[in-house]
Amino acid sequence: GALRVFSDEMRHKRMSLAEEKAHALPAKMSVPVTVCILPVVLMVAIIPIVVKLTSH
């Protein structure tokens, strides 16, 4: 009776907490992902231009 209700409540709390963390994750990940990927993208974009300019 009471124990089942309690365990259901706890399970629901854990699930909603996990969902909140999952929703917060993209916002937290965007900065590290940007820091990791942006320099690579910039290099790929800039290096060919630099090579063309310096090869003349």
Backbone as ProteinMPNN parsed JSONL, in Angstrom:
{"seq_chain_A": "GALRVFSDEMRHKRMSLAEEKAHALPAKMSVPVTVCILPVVLMVAIIPIVVKLTSH", "coords_chain_A": {"N_chain_A": [[0.812, -1.199, 0.0], [1.221, 1.687, 1.229], [3.958, 1.693, 0.864], [4.262, 1.05, -1.83], [3.085, 3.299, -3.028], [4.894, 5.218, -2.138], [7.256, 4.308, -3.406], [6.516, 4.609, -6.068], [6.24, 7.39, -6.167], [8.902, 8.159, -5.687], [10.159, 7.042, -7.911], [8.958, 8.539, -9.917], [9.922, 11.073, -9.236], [12.664, 10.676, -9.703], [12.646, 10.199, -12.453], [11.641, 12.647, -13.47], [13.652, 14.336, -12.613], [15.804, 13.318, -14.056], [14.893, 13.907, -16.623], [14.884, 16.705, -16.507], [17.641, 17.177, -16.265], [18.462, 16.14, -18.71], [17.255, 17.941, -20.441], [18.652, 20.229, -19.795], [21.131, 19.66, -20.69], [21.935, 20.153, -23.52], [22.292, 22.973, -23.528], [24.39, 23.249, -21.727], [26.322, 21.83, -23.084], [26.822, 23.251, -25.381], [28.779, 25.271, -25.224], [31.365, 23.928, -24.7], [31.401, 22.323, -27.033], [31.403, 24.24, -29.058], [33.842, 25.513, -28.484], [35.57, 23.431, -29.064], [35.023, 22.731, -31.768], [34.864, 25.056, -33.341], [37.529, 26.266, -33.718], [38.652, 24.327, -35.439], [36.958, 24.422, -37.675], [37.427, 27.055, -38.465], [40.159, 26.877, -39.124], [40.07, 25.055, -41.281], [38.692, 26.629, -43.063], [40.311, 28.897, -43.343], [43.028, 28.191, -43.833], [43.377, 27.185, -46.585], [42.949, 29.597, -47.982], [45.037, 31.197, -47.021], [47.195, 29.69, -47.951], [46.817, 29.93, -50.724], [47.197, 32.717, -51.024], [49.847, 33.038, -50.163], [51.247, 31.454, -51.9], [51.568, 32.69, -54.328]], "CA_chain_A": [[0.0, 0.0, 0.0], [1.955, 2.945, 1.379], [5.311, 1.533, 0.313], [4.148, 1.12, -3.289], [2.854, 4.71, -3.355], [6.166, 5.907, -1.912], [8.215, 3.934, -4.449], [6.053, 5.247, -7.304], [6.6, 8.809, -6.09], [10.351, 8.278, -5.824], [10.481, 6.748, -9.305], [8.525, 9.702, -10.695], [10.879, 12.152, -8.955], [13.919, 10.372, -10.399], [12.435, 10.371, -13.891], [11.529, 14.068, -13.805], [14.981, 14.907, -12.412], [16.611, 12.903, -15.204], [14.421, 14.67, -17.776], [15.381, 18.076, -16.364], [19.067, 17.165, -16.59], [18.587, 15.911, -20.149], [16.891, 19.183, -21.128], [19.683, 21.233, -19.528], [22.401, 19.218, -21.266], [22.366, 20.857, -24.741], [22.771, 24.317, -23.201], [25.708, 23.118, -21.105], [27.272, 21.257, -24.042], [27.057, 24.121, -26.538], [30.039, 26.001, -25.08], [32.521, 23.064, -25.002], [31.364, 21.899, -28.434], [31.84, 25.394, -29.848], [35.275, 25.715, -28.248], [36.315, 22.349, -29.725], [34.784, 22.62, -33.206], [35.066, 26.326, -34.035], [38.896, 26.435, -34.245], [38.864, 23.41, -36.562], [36.228, 24.981, -38.813], [38.155, 28.248, -38.901], [41.388, 26.435, -39.796], [39.71, 24.471, -42.575], [38.268, 27.719, -43.937], [41.337, 29.932, -43.523], [44.314, 27.681, -44.332], [43.468, 27.22, -48.059], [43.068, 30.996, -48.416], [46.406, 31.619, -46.703], [48.091, 28.98, -48.872], [46.676, 30.583, -52.035], [47.788, 34.056, -50.978], [51.301, 32.975, -49.99], [51.892, 30.674, -52.966], [51.789, 33.54, -55.516]], "C_chain_A": [[0.85, 1.255, 0.0], [3.332, 2.86, 0.737], [5.294, 1.643, -1.212], [3.94, 2.564, -3.74], [4.156, 5.482, -3.232], [7.157, 5.595, -3.027], [7.815, 4.536, -5.792], [6.426, 6.727, -7.325], [8.091, 9.005, -6.31], [10.773, 8.043, -7.274], [10.122, 7.946, -10.182], [9.484, 10.868, -10.487], [12.174, 11.926, -9.714], [13.78, 10.609, -11.892], [12.377, 11.853, -14.256], [12.869, 14.765, -13.614], [15.88, 14.57, -13.595], [16.196, 13.678, -16.454], [14.914, 16.109, -17.714], [16.857, 18.15, -16.736], [19.268, 16.998, -18.092], [18.243, 17.178, -20.928], [17.958, 20.253, -20.947], [20.979, 20.91, -20.259], [22.8, 19.978, -22.532], [22.915, 22.251, -24.457], [24.166, 24.257, -22.589], [26.747, 22.646, -22.113], [27.65, 22.246, -25.139], [28.382, 24.862, -26.434], [31.244, 25.103, -25.357], [32.564, 22.632, -26.467], [31.848, 23.025, -29.335], [33.336, 25.596, -29.716], [36.094, 24.66, -28.982], [36.211, 22.422, -31.247], [35.131, 23.906, -33.952], [36.492, 26.523, -34.538], [39.171, 25.553, -35.46], [38.195, 23.955, -37.816], [36.959, 26.201, -39.36], [39.432, 27.862, -39.646], [41.087, 25.91, -41.19], [39.319, 25.572, -43.558], [39.427, 28.641, -44.294], [42.611, 29.407, -44.176], [44.389, 27.675, -45.862], [43.626, 28.642, -48.599], [44.491, 31.489, -48.194], [47.388, 30.971, -47.672], [48.023, 29.621, -50.26], [47.378, 31.928, -52.058], [49.307, 33.989, -50.917], [51.989, 32.249, -51.135], [52.195, 31.527, -54.203], [53.138, 34.208, -55.51]], "O_chain_A": [[1.166, 1.82, -1.048], [3.815, 3.824, 0.142], [6.185, 2.245, -1.812], [4.544, 3.005, -4.718], [4.494, 6.293, -4.094], [7.823, 6.494, -3.54], [8.68, 4.932, -6.573], [6.866, 7.258, -8.345], [8.502, 9.912, -7.035], [11.632, 8.75, -7.803], [10.88, 8.322, -11.075], [9.825, 11.572, -11.437], [12.727, 12.856, -10.301], [14.683, 11.153, -12.528], [12.99, 12.274, -15.237], [13.199, 15.684, -14.364], [16.625, 15.421, -14.082], [17.047, 14.065, -17.255], [15.315, 16.677, -18.73], [17.28, 19.069, -17.437], [20.139, 17.639, -18.681], [18.86, 17.464, -21.954], [18.156, 21.091, -21.827], [21.831, 21.781, -20.431], [23.945, 20.422, -22.61], [23.894, 22.669, -25.076], [25.02, 25.093, -22.884], [27.919, 23.012, -22.017], [28.698, 22.094, -25.767], [29.05, 25.067, -27.448], [32.084, 25.47, -26.179], [33.635, 22.58, -27.072], [32.616, 22.792, -30.269], [34.028, 25.823, -30.709], [37.186, 24.95, -29.469], [37.2, 22.201, -31.945], [35.637, 23.853, -35.073], [36.668, 26.914, -35.692], [39.842, 25.977, -36.4], [38.789, 23.952, -38.894], [37.094, 26.361, -40.573], [39.752, 28.449, -40.68], [41.757, 26.267, -42.159], [39.586, 25.459, -44.754], [39.516, 29.114, -45.427], [43.215, 30.104, -44.991], [45.397, 28.13, -46.405], [44.355, 28.861, -49.566], [45.081, 32.123, -49.069], [48.308, 31.627, -48.159], [49.054, 29.832, -50.898], [48.081, 32.244, -53.018], [49.987, 34.797, -51.55], [53.194, 32.409, -51.326], [52.999, 31.123, -55.043], [53.465, 34.948, -56.437]]}, "name": "protein", "num_of_chains": 1, "seq": "GALRVFSDEMRHKRMSLAEEKAHALPAKMSVPVTVCILPVVLMVAIIPIVVKLTSH"}
